[in-house]
Amino acid sequence: MGRYRVRSASEQLVPDFLLPDLGEGLTEAEIVAWRVQVGDIVAIDQMVVEVETAKAVVEVPVPFAGRVTVLHAAAGEMLTVGLPLISVESANATTERPTSDPRLRARTFVEPAVVTPDATPMDDASGSVLIGYGTSSSTRRRRPRSHTGPNSVHADVTSPASPASSDRSNTRIAVVSPLVRRLARDAGLELRGLSGSGPEGLITRGDVQQAISANEGSADPVLKTPALRAAPISDNVARIPIRGFRKTVADKLSRSRREIPEATVWVDVDASGLIDLRRALNSDPARTKIGLLALLSRFTILGLRRYPELNARIEGDEILMGSQVNLGFAAQTDRGLMVPVIHAANKQSVEELSASFADRTTHARDGNLTAAELTGGTFTINNYGVFGVDGSAAIINHPEVAILGIGRIIPRPWIVEGEVQARPITELTLAFDHRVCDGGVAGGFLRFVADCVESPAHALRYL
C-alpha cells in the first residue's frame, strides 16, 4: 500500500500514498485542486484531490487515515503514476523528531521492503477501488451528497475539524462542476472572491465567466494569480501548453493522419422521410423524445450489419471485427472535442439510443465521463450540421476504420417526379480506411444509409 518513509530508527513508518494507476494505460495526471491541506485529519476513503487525466477529471480517495504531512504536488503540476501524491501520518504515530523544514523531511524516504497488513496504519481497509491498491469486504464509505437542483452536484466535504481545516482559507468552495473550477484557475480567478448565484451559493459557470469579463483589462484583486494565465510572448501572442486531454486529442488526430490512408465519399439526401418519421415518433407525449442522430444511428447500425468491415479496429497488423457495435459520437465541450462511446449500441432501441446520447453529452460537458465511456469504440458518427456546415472530410477516430457525418438539413431545389421542388436536403459523408475496404464496400454502406434516410420504410426490411 504505497511507499513508506522512515523518520528515525525508533519511529514508525509514515506512508506516502502514490498516484495510482487510473486505468486505460494513463501514465500521468494534472493536479486540478486539493481538497485537504497540510495538518488536516483525513479518514480512509476520503476524497483528497481532483486530478485531470487525458481521459477525464477524477476524484482520488486516500487509503490511509491520519494527519496530512505533505502534499507532493501543487495545483497545476503534472504528476507521474507511481510518484508520491500525499503523505499521511498515522494517528497513533510517535512524536516526530524536530526539524526546521517539514517538506524537506517528507522528501527524505527510503525504498520499502514488502509491506504486510499489520504494518498498514489503518483501522479498516479501504473500500475504494484503485488499481494497485486493494479493497476489503468492509462497507465502503460514501461522501454525503446534497442535491439542490438538476444541475447541482454534491456539497463539498471538508476533513475533520483541525486548526488548519477550520480556517476559511482551507474550506473548499462549492462549484457546479470541476470544469468551472478549471475555467477559473486558467483565468487566474480566485473563487473565494465570488458570490455564487446557484442554490445555496453554488458558483456556476456564468458567475465565473461574468467575473472574467468584468476583470478584463483591470487590476481587480479577484484575479489573485495572473501568472496562471498563458505566458505572453508579445502583446498579441500567448504560449498555451498542449497537455492533458488536449494533448491526447492532438496525438490521436496526428496519428490518424500519419497512419491511415483514408478516402472520403459523400452523397446528397432528401431528408423528408427522416423528418416525417421523427415527427410521427414524437407525436406521442408519453414516449421518449427521439433525436435525428438516434434515428441515423439505427440506420448506421443496420448498415454495419450488412457491411461489417467498417465496424472494426486496426491493432498492429490485424483487423479486429466483431458483431457488437460500440458507437462513438462527437460531442463539443469546453475542454474541446470529445468522443463518448455507447457500448453495445446495436442492442439498444431508438428510444434507448436517444437517451444514451443525451446522458453521455451531459456527462461530457460536465467533465464526468469515465475512461471506459471514452474508449473502445468501433465506429463513430458525427453531426457537424449543428455548426451550420454542409459537409466535412472528417478525420477517422484512430484506431477505428470509418466515420460517418451528417451536415445541416436545409431547403434546396430537388427534382421530384420531373418537377423542381424545395426539399430538406442534407449531405452524408463517409471517411474510411482504404486498408480495410475498397470503394465498393464504402459506397454500398453509404448508399444503404442514404436509402434509409430517404425512405425509412426501407430499413424495416432489415430489422
N, C-alpha and C positions, 0 to 999 in steps of 0.2 A: 504494500500500500504506500507508494510514494518513496521518497528518499528521506533519510534521517540524518540530522546533524548532531554532532557530539559537542556539548557545551564545555564539559570538562570530564576528566576521567571518572569522577564520582557522581556526575549528574545524569539525569535522564536524557533519552534521545528526544529531539524536537523534530516532528515530521514536516518535511516540505511536500506539499501537495503539488504534483507535477501536472502541467497542462495535459489533459487526457487526449487520447485518440478519439476524435469526434466522428469518426466513420468516413466512408467513401474515399479513403486514401488521402485525406486532407493532412497536410504537414505543418500548417501554421494557422494562427488566428490573430486578429487585431483586438486589443482590449478596447471595448466601447465605453464601459463605465463600471466602476467598482461600487458594490452595494455595502461594503464594510470599510472600516479604517483601522489602522494600527491601534491596538488597545481594545478593540471591540471583542465581546464574547460571542462565539458562534456555536451553533448546535449542529449535530450531524444532519446532513442533507439540506442545510440552509443554502439558499442561492446567494452566492457571494460576488459574482461578476457576470457581466454580459460580454460576450466575445462575438466578433463577426468573422466567420469563415468565408471561403469562396462560395459557399452554398447559401448560408442563411445566418441570421442573428440567433445565438444560442445562449441560454442561461446555464451556468455551470454551478452545481452544488458541491460543497466541500464534504468529504467523508470523515473528517475529524471534528472533535468537539474541544473547545478551549479558547484561549486568548490569541488573537491575531498578533503576530510579532513582526511580520514583514509582508508587504505587497511587492512582488518581484518585478512588476512592470507598471508603468503609468498608462493612463488612458491615451489612446492613440498609438501606442507602441505595438509592434508585431512581435509575437512570441512563438517559438517553435515547439511543436509537440514533444513532450518529454523533458522540457526545461521547467524549473521551479516556477509555480504560479503564486502560491501563498503559503506562508509558514504559520502553523498553529501550535501554540504551547499547550500541553495538556493541563487541565485544571488542577491536577494534583502534583504538577512538576515542582521540584525543589527550587529554592530561590537561586536565581542566576547570578553568576559572577559579575560584579560591577564592571561596566565598560563605558567609555565615552561615546561610542558610536554603535548603537544597536544594529543599524543597517549593515555596517561592515562586519559585525559579529555574525549576523544572519547569513552573510555571503560565504562564511568560512565553514565548509562542510566536507565530510569525507564520504566516499562511496560506501554504501551499506553492505552488510552481509545479508543473507536471506532473512526476511522479516517473518516471524511467526505470529500467530494470532494473539498470543499472550504478550507480545511486545507492542501491540497496537494500542494507542492511547484512546480507546473507545469504551463506553459502557454498553453501547448497542452497535450493531453493524449497520452500515449504510444501506438504505433501501433504494437509492437512486442508481440507475444503470449507467455506468460509464465504461467504455471499452478499456480494458486493462485494470479495472477496479471491480471487485466482486460485490455481490449482494447477498442477502440472507433472507430467511423467512420472516424476519421481523417486519412489523407493519410499517409501510412507507409513510413518512410524514409528508403532508401536502401543505403548501402555503395557503392560508385563507385567502379567498378571493372576494372582492366587493364589486358586485355588478350593479352599476347605477344607470346603465343605458345600453343600447345595442352596440355602441361604438366604444364603450369604455372597457378598460382592462382591469386586472387585479390591482388592489391597493398595494403600495409598496410596503414591504415588511422590513422593519429595522431589527437589528440584533438586540439581545437582551440588554437591559439598562447598564450602562457603564459611564464613567466620566467623559469618555471620548464620544460615545454614541448619543449621549443625552444632549449634546450641543447641537444647535440648529445647523451648523455648518456641516455636520455629518449625517443629516437627515436626507433621505432620498426624496427628490422632487417627483411627484406623480405626473406622468405624461401619458398621452393616448397610446403611443407605441414607441418602440426603440428607434424607429425611423425619425420620429420627431426629435428625440434626443440627439440623434446623429446630425440632423439638419442644423440644430442649434450649435452643436460642437464645431461643425465645419465652418459656420459663420462666426465663430468666436463669441457666441452669445451666452451669457450667464443666465441660466434658467431661474436662479433664485431671485432675479430682479423682475420677473414677470408675474402677472396676475392671470391665472387660468380662467377661461370663460366656460370650461366644461363643468360637468357635475362635480360638486364638492371641490371646486377649484382646480380640476384637472386641466393641464396645459395641452392645448390642441395644436395641430399643425398651423391653423390660421393664426393663433396667438404668436407663434414663432415667426411666421412669415411677416406678420404685421410689424413685429418688433425689428426685424431685419430691415424692412423697408423704411421704417421711421428713423433708423440709425445710419442709413446710408450717407456717407459723407460727413458724419458727425463724430464727436468725441464722447458720446454718451457713455457713462460708466457701466451701463449694462453690458457693453462689449468688453468683457473682462480680459479676454486673452486674444487680441488681434493677431498674435503670432500664429494662432491655429489656422488662420486663413492661408490660402495658397501664396507662397512667397513670390512677390512680383519680380520679374526680370527687368521690366521697364514700366512706363506708365500704362502701356496698353497690352502687356503680355504677362501671363501668370504661368507658373510651373505647377502642374497638377500631377501627383504621383499616380501611376497606374498600378493598383494593387487590390488585393481582396477580390470581391465579386467582379469589379471592373476588369481586373487582370485575367480572371478565369474566362470571361466572355471574350476578351480580346484574343487570348491564346487559342480558344476553340474556333473562333471565326478565322483566324490566321491559318490554323492547321487545316481547316476545311478547304480554304482556297489553295493551300500548298499541295494537298494530297489528293483531292477529289477532282477527277476530270468530269466536271458537271456539264450538262446540257439543259436547255430550257425549251419547253413547248407551251403554247397557250391557245386559248380559244374564247371567242365571244359567245355569250349565252343569254338567251331570253329567260329572265328570272320570273316571269309572270306566274308560272306554275308553283315555284317555290314560295312566292309571296302569298298566293292563294291558299296553299297548304298551311302555312303558318297562321294565317288569319282564321282558318277553319279550326285548327287545333286550339287556338287561344280564345275561341268564342265561348267555351265553357268556363265560367269564372271559378268553378270548383277545381279545375285541373291546374297543374304546374305550368307556368308560362314557358313557352318554348322559344328559344332564340334561333336566328338563322344559322348561327355557327353550329348549333347542335344538330340541326337538320342536315347541313352539309357534312358534318362528321359521320352521321349514319350512312349517307351515300358513300363517303370515303371508305368506311369500314367494309361495305358491300363490295366496293371496287377492289380493295386489298384482298378480299376472299377470292376474287377472280384472278388477280394478278399478285400473288404472294411474294414475288421477287422484290417488290417495293416495300414490303413490311419486313425490313431486315436491318442488320448492322454488320459492319466490317470490323473484325478484330484480327490484326495481323494479316495472315494470308488466307483467312477463312471468311466466308459469308455465313452469318448466323440467321436462319429463318425459322419462324415459329408461327403457330396458329393464333397466339394471343397478340392482340393489338394494344400496345401501350402508347396512347395517343398524347403527344405533346402539343401545346399551343402557345403562341407568342403572346405575352402579356406585358404591356408597358407599365413601368413603375417608376418611383422616384429614384430607385437605385439603377435604373436602366432596363434594358430588355431582359425579361426572364422567360423561361420555357417550363412551366409546370407540366407534370405528366399525370394523365388519368390512366392508371394501370387497369388492364383487362377491360378496356373501353368497349370491346366487341361484345361483352356480356351485359352491357347496360342498355336500357331502353332510351328513347329520345328524351323522355322526361328526366330520367336519371342523369343523362349526359348534360342536359341544360343546367341541372342543379350542381353537378360537378364543376362545370365551367365557372359558375357564379362563386362557388365555395373557394376554388383554387385561386381565382382572380382576387378575391378579398384577402386571402392569406398572403398572396404575393405582394399586394400593395401595403399590407400591414407589416411585412417582413417576418411572417410567422410560418413560412413554408419549411418543412423539414428537408433534410438531404435526400431522403427517399422519394419525396414528392417532386424533386428536381432532376432525377436520374432515371435511367432505364428505359427511355423512350425508344420506340421502333419506327415511328412516323410522326411528322409534325405538320400541323395545319396553321395557317396564318391569315388573319383577317386584316389586311392592310388597307381595306376600304375605309376603316374608321379614321384614317388620316387624310381622307379625301383624294386618294390617288387611284388610278385605274388599274395599274399593273406594276409588277416588280420582278426582277430576276433575283429571287431570294437566295441567300447562302444556306446550304444544307447544314443541318444541325449534326455535326460530326459526333459519333461515328455512324449515324443513320445514313440512309442512301437516297432519301427523297423528301421533298417538302411541297405541300400544295397551298397555294394562296388564292384569295378571292379579293377582287377590287370593289370599289364603290358601285352601288346599283343606282343608275340614273336613266332618265328617259332619253332614248335615242331613236333615230329612224330605223325601222326594221321592216323587211318585206314579209308580209303575211298574205298568202294566197294571191300573190301577184300585185298586192297593193302595199304602199308605204304607210306604215302606222308608227305611232310613238309607243315604244315598249320599254319596260325597265330592263336594261341590259347591264350585265356585269362581265368581267373577264376572269377566267380561271387560268392559273399559271402553275405549271409543274416543273420544278428543277429536280433532276435525277442524276445519279452516279452512273456514268456510262460503263464502268467496270462491271456493274451488276446486271444491267439490262440494256437493250437497244431501243431505238425509237419506236419500234413496233409495240413493245410492251408499254412504254411510257405513253404513247399516243392512244393505245387501246384503253388504258386506265383512265386517262383524262377524258376521252370521249364518253366512256361509261358514266363517269360522274356528271359530265355536262348533260347527258341524256336524262339522268335522274333529276337534275335541276330544272330542265325544261319541261319534263313530264314526270312528276313524282310517281305516277302510276306505274312507270317503267320499273321502278325499284321494287314494287310489290311482287314481281315475278321471281325475285331472288331472295326474298325474306324466308 
